[in-house]
Amino acid sequence: MLLRPPLVIVVSLLLAQLSAAYSADVVLVQPGVVGLSATRLDRITQQLEKLVETEQLAGGVTLVARRGQVAHLTAVGWQDKENHIPMQQDAIFRIASMSKAITSVAAMLLYEEGHFRLTDPVANFIPEFGQMRVLAESEAGRDEVNTVAAKRAITIHDLLTHTSGIVYQSNTELGEQYNAAGITTGLLEESRTIGENMRALATIPLLHQPGERFTYGLNTDVLGRVVEVVSGLPLDQFLQKRLFGPLQMASTGFFIDGKDASRLATVYARQEGKLQRETRQKIDDAGMIYSPSYPVQGSGYFSGGAGLCSTAMDYYRFCQMLLDNGRAGHSRILSRKTVELMTTEHVSFDPEDLGTRSAGFGLGFRVRRRLGLAAELGSQGSYGWGGFFYTVFLIDPQEELIMVSMAQLHPSGGLDWNSRFSALVYQAIDD
């Protein structure tokens, strides 16, 4: 149920709301105060309830904020359907690739302090990446892998933009080598540290020459290791000290301790049109090997690209800092110019693919390029990303708007809720 305090209370809290995005208890405001329609926002809840009723989704949490204030926060369905545990607004979700935005910001904090330039070679910090080989076409009739020397070094900018040639295990050309070397996705219990894993990754060829094109992969895991080397801290400690603490993201981290384990949402899968609880401890999905239990079992591996867990409200606090051009209340996390650089398109996706021509990639985010090509509601310059387990966020500077949707579903069976969610948010603008 939406909490909508009377307008007189909202008015009396206006001064407190200046820093509400970073307080422990964020007060929800009536949608009309921030130019949103309460009736139209209710369509989000109604549609989410239909998905739960038709067993397309077990449950989820959605959040919408505008002009620095949260106007919609609702939990629908089940956190654990079989055990009849309702979804709670403070449920913890595996955010997977939504970790990338956080780790990218962490790297930019160190960049701002002058520790490196974005064009610096990664090998300055992880020497094993100094002599990289690149996959080349094998000669006809020969099975062995043919490689050539990289034309230039992988840079930190390549990691931030996913142009290094590093891939994921699902890649058909290199995936087998990744799995043979024990390279983890970040979604699996792992005995090795991130440093050990990245050194092993450096022994495998790149898919293409550094800087040649966008290829989504383990780049942000490597970036997380760079953060560790430069800062002298394990990634979890650096994030806690520099981001989670200042932003009061008290429920965000790589692993869930005992007191919070009951808040972790259950992972479900949609297969052959049916929703079922994921009970397998180790799953191979086209080469991507993962385990829903990884955040509870814990390990020493801090995957900057996929390993974090968070809540809708915690992730909103992170988004609000970015929307506020790097400020968090009266504190500054990033400079305005750094946020500008991160949220500018640096590389395009496949220019031949109509589905990706409407956006490119910045430093950790997908950035909307042309509104018309998307054939969806939105704004040019909006940015965001999603996660493997069906989480998504979007920040729209033009409309001063933040939207976060959290669920736990993989595979999704073609469910299109995340794209419909953003349309439902935009149609609620009423000013």
Buried (B, 14 or more C-beta within 10 A) or exposed (E): EBEBBEEEEBEEBEEEBEBBBBEEEBBBBBBBBBBBBBEBBBBBBEBBBEBBEEBBBBBBBBBBBBBBBBBBBBBBBBBBBEEEBEBBBBBBBBBBBBBBBBBBBBBBBBBBEEBBEBEBBBBBBBEBBBEBBBBEEEEEEEEEBEBEEBEEBBBBBBBBBBBBBBBBBBBEEBBEBBBEEEBBBBBBBBEBBBBBBBBBBBEBBBBBBBBBBBBBBBBBBBBBBBBBBBBEBBBBEBBBEBBBEBBBBBBBBBBBEEEBEEBBBBBBBBEEEEBBBBEEEEBEBEBBBBBBBBBBEEBBBBBBBBBBBBBBBBBBBBBBBBBBBBBBBEEBBBBEEBBBBBBBBBBBBEEEEEEBBBBBBBBBBBBBBEBEBBEEEBBBBBBBBBBBBBBBBBBBBEBBBBBBBBBBBBBBBEBEBBEBBBEBBBBBBBE
